[in-house]
Structure formats: C-alpha cells, structure tokens
Amino acid sequence: MNKSVRKAIIAGNWKMNKARPEAKELLEAIKPLVANAEGKVEVIACVPFTNLETAISVTDGSNVKIGAENVHFEKSGAFTGEISADMLVELGVEYVVIGHSERRQYFGETDETVNKRTKAALAAGLKPIVCVGELLWERECNITEEVIARQIKLDLFDVSKEDVKKTVIAYEPVWAIGTGKTATADQAEEVCGFIRSTLAKIYDQATADAVTIQYGGSMNAGNAAELLSKPNVDGGLIGGASLKAADFNTIVQAAVEG
C-alpha cells in the first residue's frame, strides 16, 4: 500500500448472507473493533439489498461505510428485480460492487454491461468497486495480462480521468474466489501492478497512482498482512472473512499497520 498517494480500502462483500437481525448484530460487533481505522483505512460493508437500510442505520455516525452488491444501468423502467443507482443514493449507499465474477458467471454480465453500470453509478455519485480477474484456464494459458487489459479497457471505456479516480478496482482471480486458493503475494502484486500500468497507458501515471486497487481472492486473517505489504495492493475485497467480526477486524488492522 502507498497511503500517501491513494486511499487504502477494506471492503466486505457479504454476498447472499445474513438476514436483517444478523446484519445488525455483525455490524454492531464490527464498529468498535475498526473505529481506530478512521482516517487511515476506509472500511466498507457491501451487503444484500434487503440489509441496506438496516446497515445504514446501524453504522450512522461510525467510520463504516455501506455499499451495495450490484446496480442496474438504467435510471428506471421495466427492469423487474433490478435496483437503480438513484435508489441506492437515496438510501445513503456510498459504494457499489460491479462486475463480480459471480455476476458474470451466473447472471450473464459482460464487460459491456459492467461499463454501463460503472458509468451509471458514477453519474449518480456512487463509488464503483469494479471487479476484474482471469479464469484458471486463462492463467494456465499464460494470458492473464491480455485478459486483465481487455477487461480494464472495456469496463472503463469512456470513463473520464476525474471519474476513474473515484473508482476502485478489485483484482479477483476467479480461480481464487470461494475456493480457499489464494494468489501468492507476489502474484497479486504482479497483476495489481499491471493494472496500474494499464491505467497509466489509458490515462496518465498520476491518475493511475491515485486509483485504489484491491486484491480480492480469498484474502483472510492469515494472509492479509503479507498481501497488503505489497506496494500496489491497496486493500481487499473480502468474502467469507467479512462475515466474522474478528477475522474482518484482523484484516482491517493489517491495513492500518501496513
């Protein structure tokens, strides 16, 4: 991490977990543990839509920010089951995860729709967490950089320099999500550094240096400190470990100390 030029961010991605009473209990446990991170590390909980109002109420006045797990690219209309960026903003949501590999794999999201969602989120004042990452087969074929470069260029197409600075990029190797497998710290640094160099080519080095790039492939309490010690790893998008207050706090503290 390089906190002198960009924000360090630890974001929990709860996925489809926790009813409202459970969400309240977990956030109440997290708040005092991570209070010391204020001004040092941005702490976010990205929760299911049904938990958003509860989460925003529980975290009011604390340093824990709330994010959604998805957003639609249209402002309104006949899109049954979808939620617009304006609806999220009206609730008080600040961040939104876009293009997670599970959304791409199970719900047909493409780089084109990720791009549309990203621009819609930015236009409404949300801060997108845009996920990119390669499949195991793509890594074994030694085309990780080609895959990542393509995703970055398409997902951020026509996003301005000013807006990309408000965007978080999460590198999530698909083969390390929910599998227990984790990229080594050197592998994470290599790809996060490549993402930054790609941003520098699209925009410029100063812009690239300002963008927070997270690692999100099974970061946990045991490996967070090593991953976060790398200069281009600016935080984590945390899955399973974000559902346990103590584990999530260990990761946050690793970022505070990093």
C-alpha positions as CSV (number, residue, x, y, z in Angstrom):
1,M,0.0,0.0,0.0
2,N,1.0,3.6,-0.6
3,K,-1.3,5.6,1.6
4,S,0.5,8.8,0.8
5,V,-1.0,8.9,-2.7
6,R,-4.2,6.8,-2.6
7,K,-6.8,5.5,-0.2
8,A,-6.4,2.1,1.4
9,I,-9.8,0.3,1.4
10,I,-11.0,-2.9,3.1
11,A,-14.5,-3.8,1.8
12,G,-16.5,-6.8,2.9
13,N,-18.6,-8.4,0.3
14,W,-21.3,-10.3,2.2
15,K,-22.8,-11.9,-0.9
16,M,-26.2,-13.6,-0.2
17,N,-25.8,-13.9,3.5
18,K,-27.3,-12.5,6.7
19,A,-30.9,-11.6,7.5
20,R,-31.5,-8.2,9.0
21,P,-31.1,-9.2,12.7
22,E,-27.9,-11.0,11.8
23,A,-26.7,-8.0,9.8
24,K,-27.3,-5.7,12.7
25,E,-25.5,-8.0,15.1
26,L,-22.5,-8.3,12.9
27,L,-22.2,-4.6,12.2
28,E,-22.6,-3.7,15.9
29,A,-19.7,-6.1,16.6
30,I,-17.5,-4.6,13.8
31,K,-18.0,-0.9,14.6
32,P,-15.9,-0.7,17.8
33,L,-13.2,-3.0,16.5
34,V,-12.5,-0.9,13.4
35,A,-13.0,2.5,14.9
36,N,-9.3,3.1,15.1
37,A,-9.1,2.8,11.3
38,E,-10.8,6.2,10.7
39,G,-8.6,8.5,8.7
40,K,-6.2,5.6,7.9
41,V,-8.2,3.0,6.1
42,E,-11.7,3.2,4.5
43,V,-13.9,0.4,5.9
44,I,-16.9,-0.8,3.9
45,A,-19.6,-3.4,4.2
46,C,-21.2,-4.3,0.9
47,V,-24.5,-6.0,2.0
48,P,-27.5,-7.6,0.3
49,F,-30.2,-5.1,-0.9
50,T,-32.6,-6.2,1.9
51,N,-30.0,-5.2,4.5
52,L,-29.1,-1.8,3.2
53,E,-31.5,0.3,5.2
54,T,-30.6,-1.6,8.4
55,A,-26.9,-1.4,7.7
56,I,-27.0,2.4,7.0
57,S,-29.0,3.0,10.2
58,V,-26.6,0.8,12.4
59,T,-23.5,2.4,11.0
60,D,-24.7,6.0,11.2
61,G,-22.1,8.2,12.9
62,S,-19.4,5.5,12.6
63,N,-16.5,5.1,10.2
64,V,-18.0,2.1,8.5
65,K,-19.4,2.9,5.0
66,I,-22.1,0.9,3.3
67,G,-22.0,-0.5,-0.2
68,A,-24.4,-2.5,-2.4
69,E,-23.5,-5.6,-4.3
70,N,-24.9,-4.6,-7.7
71,V,-26.7,-1.8,-9.6
72,H,-28.6,-1.5,-12.8
73,F,-27.5,0.9,-15.6
74,E,-30.9,2.4,-16.3
75,K,-32.5,5.1,-14.1
76,S,-35.9,3.5,-14.1
77,G,-38.2,1.4,-16.2
78,A,-39.4,-2.1,-16.9
79,F,-36.5,-4.0,-15.3
80,T,-38.1,-6.4,-12.8
81,G,-35.9,-7.2,-9.9
82,E,-33.3,-4.5,-10.5
83,I,-32.2,-1.5,-8.5
84,S,-31.1,1.8,-9.9
85,A,-28.2,4.0,-8.8
86,D,-30.5,6.7,-7.7
87,M,-32.4,4.3,-5.5
88,L,-29.1,3.4,-3.8
89,V,-28.0,7.0,-3.3
90,E,-31.4,7.9,-1.9
91,L,-30.9,5.3,0.8
92,G,-27.4,6.6,1.7
93,V,-25.3,4.0,0.0
94,E,-21.8,5.2,-1.0
95,Y,-20.1,2.3,-2.8
96,V,-21.3,-0.5,-5.1
97,V,-19.6,-3.7,-6.3
98,I,-19.8,-4.1,-10.1
99,G,-18.8,-7.0,-12.4
100,H,-18.0,-9.5,-9.7
101,S,-17.1,-12.8,-11.3
102,E,-20.2,-14.5,-9.8
103,R,-22.4,-11.9,-11.5
104,R,-20.5,-12.6,-14.8
105,Q,-20.7,-16.3,-14.4
106,Y,-24.2,-16.9,-13.1
107,F,-26.1,-13.8,-14.3
108,G,-24.7,-13.1,-17.7
109,E,-22.9,-9.8,-17.0
110,T,-20.5,-8.8,-19.7
111,D,-17.8,-6.1,-20.0
112,E,-20.3,-4.0,-21.9
113,T,-22.9,-4.1,-19.0
114,V,-20.2,-3.6,-16.5
115,N,-19.2,-0.5,-18.3
116,K,-22.8,0.7,-18.4
117,R,-23.3,0.0,-14.7
118,T,-20.0,1.8,-13.8
119,K,-20.9,4.9,-15.7
120,A,-24.4,4.9,-14.2
121,A,-23.0,4.6,-10.7
122,L,-20.6,7.4,-11.2
123,A,-23.2,9.7,-12.7
124,A,-25.4,9.2,-9.6
125,G,-22.5,9.9,-7.2
126,L,-21.7,6.3,-6.2
127,K,-18.2,5.0,-6.0
128,P,-17.9,1.8,-8.0
129,I,-15.7,-1.2,-7.0
130,V,-15.1,-2.7,-10.4
131,C,-14.0,-6.4,-10.4
132,V,-11.6,-7.9,-12.9
133,G,-9.9,-11.3,-13.0
134,E,-8.8,-14.3,-15.0
135,L,-10.1,-17.9,-15.0
136,L,-7.7,-20.7,-14.0
137,W,-7.6,-21.8,-17.6
138,E,-6.6,-18.4,-18.8
139,R,-3.8,-18.2,-16.2
140,E,-2.6,-21.7,-17.2
141,C,-2.5,-20.5,-20.8
142,N,-0.4,-17.5,-19.7
143,I,-2.8,-14.9,-21.0
144,T,-3.6,-13.2,-17.6
145,E,-2.3,-9.8,-18.7
146,E,-4.3,-10.0,-22.0
147,V,-7.5,-10.8,-20.1
148,I,-7.0,-8.1,-17.5
149,A,-6.0,-5.4,-20.0
150,R,-9.1,-6.2,-22.1
151,Q,-11.4,-6.0,-19.0
152,I,-9.9,-2.7,-17.9
153,K,-10.2,-1.1,-21.3
154,L,-13.8,-2.2,-21.8
155,D,-15.1,-1.8,-18.3
156,L,-13.7,1.7,-18.1
157,F,-14.4,2.7,-21.7
158,D,-15.4,6.4,-21.8
159,V,-14.9,6.9,-18.1
160,S,-13.1,10.2,-17.6
161,K,-9.9,10.8,-15.7
162,E,-11.7,12.5,-12.9
163,D,-14.2,9.7,-12.6
164,V,-11.7,6.9,-12.7
165,K,-10.0,8.4,-9.6
166,K,-13.3,7.8,-7.8
167,T,-13.3,4.2,-9.0
168,V,-11.9,1.3,-7.0
169,I,-10.6,-1.7,-9.0
170,A,-10.6,-5.1,-7.4
171,Y,-8.4,-7.8,-8.8
172,E,-10.2,-11.1,-8.1
173,P,-8.6,-14.1,-9.8
174,V,-11.6,-16.2,-10.5
175,W,-9.8,-19.4,-9.5
176,A,-9.2,-18.0,-6.0
177,I,-12.8,-16.9,-5.2
178,G,-14.5,-19.1,-2.7
179,T,-12.1,-21.9,-3.4
180,G,-9.7,-21.4,-0.5
181,K,-6.9,-20.9,-3.0
182,T,-5.1,-17.6,-2.9
183,A,-2.7,-15.9,-5.2
184,T,0.7,-15.5,-3.6
185,A,1.5,-12.0,-2.5
186,D,3.9,-11.8,-5.4
187,Q,1.3,-12.9,-7.9
188,A,-1.2,-10.4,-6.5
189,E,1.4,-7.6,-6.7
190,E,2.3,-8.5,-10.2
191,V,-1.2,-8.3,-11.5
192,C,-2.2,-5.2,-9.4
193,G,1.0,-3.5,-10.8
194,F,0.0,-4.5,-14.3
195,I,-3.5,-3.0,-13.7
196,R,-1.8,0.3,-12.6
197,S,0.5,0.3,-15.7
198,T,-2.6,-0.3,-17.9
199,L,-4.3,2.7,-16.3
200,A,-1.2,4.8,-16.9
201,K,-1.3,4.0,-20.6
202,I,-5.0,4.8,-20.8
203,Y,-4.9,7.9,-18.7
204,D,-1.5,9.0,-17.2
205,Q,0.8,7.9,-14.4
206,A,-0.5,10.4,-11.8
207,T,-4.1,9.2,-12.4
208,A,-3.0,5.6,-12.2
209,D,-1.2,6.3,-9.0
210,A,-4.3,7.8,-7.5
211,V,-6.5,4.7,-8.1
212,T,-7.1,2.2,-5.2
213,I,-6.5,-1.4,-6.4
214,Q,-7.7,-4.1,-4.1
215,Y,-6.9,-7.8,-4.1
216,G,-10.0,-10.0,-3.6
217,G,-9.2,-13.7,-4.0
218,S,-9.7,-15.3,-0.6
219,M,-7.9,-12.7,1.5
220,N,-8.2,-13.7,5.1
221,A,-6.9,-13.1,8.6
222,G,-3.9,-15.3,8.0
223,N,-2.6,-13.9,4.7
224,A,-3.8,-10.3,4.8
225,A,-0.6,-8.7,6.2
226,E,1.6,-10.3,3.6
227,L,-0.7,-9.3,0.7
228,L,-1.1,-5.8,2.0
229,S,2.6,-5.3,2.3
230,K,2.9,-5.1,-1.4
231,P,3.1,-1.5,-2.9
232,N,0.3,-2.0,-5.5
233,V,-2.1,-3.9,-3.2
234,D,-4.2,-1.1,-1.7
235,G,-6.7,-3.2,0.3
236,G,-9.0,-6.1,-0.1
237,L,-12.5,-7.1,-1.2
238,I,-13.2,-9.7,1.4
239,G,-15.7,-12.5,1.0
240,G,-16.1,-15.2,3.7
241,A,-13.8,-13.5,6.2
242,S,-16.1,-10.4,6.2
243,L,-18.9,-12.4,7.9
244,K,-16.8,-12.9,11.1
245,A,-16.2,-9.7,13.0
246,A,-12.8,-10.8,14.5
247,D,-11.4,-12.0,11.1
248,F,-12.6,-8.9,9.3
249,N,-11.0,-6.7,12.0
250,T,-7.7,-8.6,11.7
251,I,-7.6,-7.7,8.0
252,V,-8.5,-4.1,8.7
253,Q,-5.8,-3.8,11.4
254,A,-3.3,-5.3,8.9
255,A,-4.2,-2.4,6.6
256,V,-4.0,0.2,9.4
257,E,-0.5,-1.0,10.2
258,G,0.6,-1.6,6.6
